[in-house]
Amino acid sequence: MAEDRRHRGLLDTSVVIDLEKLDPAQLPREVTVSALTMAELSAAPHATADPGERARRQDRLQRAETAFDPLPFDSDAARAYGRVFAAVMTGGRKARGARAVDLLIAAAALAADLPLYTRNGDDFLALEELVEVIVV
């Protein structure tokens, strides 16, 4: 199925976390991440009290910092977030709280006109008309 691979795509934080577990053929040829994913990865080592897990998370962050030049969350992404927020609210889902960063990442994908690759498709329900969401 390598012929079906997209040329470029935005990876959600969930994909970056599981990157070593995934078959590269499931991903686009060129990958990028949002600056928001880098923020989530930067916070992750501080969100656990377990020293071993903290070290794993720090390692993941450092690998991501080396591998990716993050897509900034710019004014186009900020405007796209309004559309994402409206779609989620119209779909009867909550657009605030724990889902907020996921929706900001979706807005970055929308603004950059990139498909969004995720491990958690349910996080992006109600966005089908705006963003191509690919669950891997």
SEBA-244969 format. One record per residue (C-alpha): x, y, z; residue in three letters; residue number from 1. Coordinates in Angstrom, 2 decimals, decimal comma. Example, Ala and Ser with C-alpha at 12.3 -4.5 7.8 and 13.67 -1.06 7.14 Angstrom:
2
DRENGU       px       py       pz  type  seq
DRENGU    12,30    -4,50     7,80   ALA    1
DRENGU    13,67    -1,06     7,14   SER    2
REM end
This chain:
136
DRENGU       px       py       pz  type  seq
DRENGU     0,00     0,00     0,00   MET    1
DRENGU     3,01     2,32    -0,12   ALA    2
DRENGU     1,55     3,81    -3,33   GLU    3
DRENGU    -1,35     5,19    -1,26   ASP    4
DRENGU     0,94     7,12     1,08   ARG    5
DRENGU     0,37    10,85     1,25   ARG    6
DRENGU     3,28    13,09     0,43   HIS    7
DRENGU     3,04    15,17     3,62   ARG    8
DRENGU     1,09    15,10     6,87   GLY    9
DRENGU     0,88    16,47    10,40   LEU   10
DRENGU     1,43    13,98    13,22   LEU   11
DRENGU    -0,67    14,29    16,36   ASP   12
DRENGU     1,11    13,90    19,69   THR   13
DRENGU    -0,29    10,38    20,05   SER   14
DRENGU     1,52     9,33    16,87   VAL   15
DRENGU     4,81    10,86    17,99   VAL   16
DRENGU     4,52     8,99    21,29   ILE   17
DRENGU     4,00     5,67    19,47   ASP   18
DRENGU     6,27     6,43    16,50   LEU   19
DRENGU     8,64     3,53    17,12   GLU   20
DRENGU     5,70     1,09    17,20   LYS   21
DRENGU     4,29     2,17    13,83   LEU   22
DRENGU     5,02     0,86    10,36   ASP   23
DRENGU     6,46     3,79     8,38   PRO   24
DRENGU     4,21     2,78     5,46   ALA   25
DRENGU     1,24     3,99     7,55   GLN   26
DRENGU     2,63     7,52     7,59   LEU   27
DRENGU     3,20    10,14     4,90   PRO   28
DRENGU     6,57    10,38     3,19   ARG   29
DRENGU     7,21    13,76     4,83   GLU   30
DRENGU     6,03    14,31     8,39   VAL   31
DRENGU     5,76    17,39    10,51   THR   32
DRENGU     4,43    18,19    13,95   VAL   33
DRENGU     2,83    21,26    15,42   SER   34
DRENGU     4,58    23,43    17,97   ALA   35
DRENGU     1,68    22,36    20,21   LEU   36
DRENGU     2,84    18,74    20,06   THR   37
DRENGU     6,29    19,89    21,10   MET   38
DRENGU     4,68    21,75    24,02   ALA   39
DRENGU     2,84    18,60    25,10   GLU   40
DRENGU     6,05    16,58    24,86   LEU   41
DRENGU     7,90    19,26    26,85   SER   42
DRENGU     5,35    19,05    29,65   ALA   43
DRENGU     5,24    15,24    29,75   ALA   44
DRENGU     8,37    14,60    31,87   PRO   45
DRENGU     6,96    16,91    34,54   HIS   46
DRENGU     3,62    15,10    34,63   ALA   47
DRENGU     4,91    11,92    36,27   THR   48
DRENGU     6,55    11,17    39,60   ALA   49
DRENGU     8,08     7,91    38,32   ASP   50
DRENGU    11,79     8,47    37,57   PRO   51
DRENGU    11,93     5,78    34,89   GLY   52
DRENGU     8,90     7,15    33,08   GLU   53
DRENGU    10,24    10,68    33,40   ARG   54
DRENGU    13,48     9,57    31,74   ALA   55
DRENGU    11,55     7,87    28,90   ARG   56
DRENGU     9,50    10,99    28,33   ARG   57
DRENGU    12,59    13,20    28,37   GLN   58
DRENGU    14,24    10,91    25,83   ASP   59
DRENGU    11,15    11,09    23,59   ARG   60
DRENGU    11,18    14,89    23,81   LEU   61
DRENGU    14,86    15,10    22,89   GLN   62
DRENGU    14,41    12,74    19,95   ARG   63
DRENGU    11,45    14,79    18,69   ALA   64
DRENGU    13,40    18,03    19,05   GLU   65
DRENGU    16,13    16,53    16,88   THR   66
DRENGU    13,80    14,98    14,29   ALA   67
DRENGU    11,23    17,73    13,72   PHE   68
DRENGU    11,13    21,38    12,76   ASP   69
DRENGU     7,70    22,15    14,23   PRO   70
DRENGU     4,98    23,94    12,33   LEU   71
DRENGU     4,26    27,15    14,24   PRO   72
DRENGU     0,83    27,91    15,59   PHE   73
DRENGU     0,39    31,16    13,69   ASP   74
DRENGU    -2,42    33,61    12,94   SER   75
DRENGU    -3,77    31,33    10,17   ASP   76
DRENGU    -3,99    28,47    12,67   ALA   77
DRENGU    -5,64    30,77    15,21   ALA   78
DRENGU    -8,32    31,70    12,66   ARG   79
DRENGU    -8,75    28,04    11,69   ALA   80
DRENGU    -9,36    27,24    15,36   TYR   81
DRENGU   -12,56    29,25    15,19   GLY   82
DRENGU   -13,84    26,93    12,46   ARG   83
DRENGU   -12,72    23,85    14,41   VAL   84
DRENGU   -14,37    25,13    17,60   PHE   85
DRENGU   -17,63    25,84    15,76   ALA   86
DRENGU   -17,67    22,40    14,10   ALA   87
DRENGU   -17,14    20,64    17,41   VAL   88
DRENGU   -19,81    22,66    19,19   MET   89
DRENGU   -22,26    22,12    16,31   THR   90
DRENGU   -21,51    18,41    16,55   GLY   91
DRENGU   -22,61    18,47    20,20   GLY   92
DRENGU   -19,16    17,88    21,65   ARG   93
DRENGU   -17,11    19,83    24,16   LYS   94
DRENGU   -14,40    22,03    22,68   ALA   95
DRENGU   -12,70    23,03    25,92   ARG   96
DRENGU   -10,84    21,26    28,70   GLY   97
DRENGU    -8,76    18,17    28,01   ALA   98
DRENGU    -9,60    18,22    24,28   ARG   99
DRENGU    -8,43    21,80    23,71   ALA  100
DRENGU    -4,88    20,99    22,64   VAL  101
DRENGU    -6,10    18,26    20,27   ASP  102
DRENGU    -8,39    20,77    18,62   LEU  103
DRENGU    -5,61    23,35    18,36   LEU  104
DRENGU    -3,48    20,71    16,61   ILE  105
DRENGU    -6,39    20,05    14,24   ALA  106
DRENGU    -6,55    23,79    13,55   ALA  107
DRENGU    -2,84    23,78    12,68   ALA  108
DRENGU    -3,46    20,93    10,23   ALA  109
DRENGU    -6,41    22,80     8,73   LEU  110
DRENGU    -4,42    26,02     8,32   ALA  111
DRENGU    -1,54    24,16     6,66   ALA  112
DRENGU    -3,94    22,10     4,49   ASP  113
DRENGU    -2,39    18,86     5,78   LEU  114
DRENGU    -3,99    15,56     6,73   PRO  115
DRENGU    -3,80    14,85    10,45   LEU  116
DRENGU    -2,42    11,49    11,55   TYR  117
DRENGU    -3,55    10,29    14,98   THR  118
DRENGU    -3,89     7,20    17,16   ARG  119
DRENGU    -7,08     8,61    18,71   ASN  120
DRENGU    -9,65     9,25    16,01   GLY  121
DRENGU   -12,38     9,92    18,57   ASP  122
DRENGU   -10,52    13,08    19,61   ASP  123
DRENGU   -11,34    14,58    16,21   PHE  124
DRENGU   -14,98    13,59    15,67   LEU  125
DRENGU   -17,11    16,31    14,08   ALA  126
DRENGU   -14,15    17,64    12,08   LEU  127
DRENGU   -14,58    15,40     9,02   GLU  128
DRENGU   -15,68    18,32     6,82   GLU  129
DRENGU   -12,64    20,40     7,77   LEU  130
DRENGU    -9,64    18,12     8,29   VAL  131
DRENGU    -8,73    14,76     6,82   GLU  132
DRENGU    -8,09    12,64     9,91   VAL  133
DRENGU    -6,14     9,43     9,35   ILE  134
DRENGU    -6,09     6,94    12,21   VAL  135
DRENGU    -2,95     4,79    12,35   VAL  136
REM end
